[in-house]
């Protein structure tokens, strides 16, 4: 009989840019082009964020909307305002993972997105915010590389 395989005590981070736990209100726009050219629009919040992607939570998404969104790769844009900044930021990405749960209080839709290349000023705002979060939480983040590898 083979001995059980021991799992590592700490799973190594595989992401190039580690995510930081946060809670920022966001407005998420999901393009479902086969139905409409007007994206589905939802208010929610980011629960983690990095230079390359984020995880958002949206409540009370109709099951029909969720069923349409998961039929293909979806492009997403997210409008948010980083605390300490007076200008809203628009982030663009692709929906790469999702989870839909129906709970007694309503539905909870978690969606992960990976960012598409963005303008330098968007990366600068994102980097400033992440650096501030790093200082406040004591989490070490690698230095930001060029914007070509976001």
Beta strands, then each sheet from edge to edge (+ up, - down):
strand 1: 20-30
strand 2: 40-49
strand 3: 53-59
strand 4: 75-80
strand 5: 89-103
strand 6: 106-115
sheet 1: 1+ 2- 3+ 6- 5+ 4- 1+
end
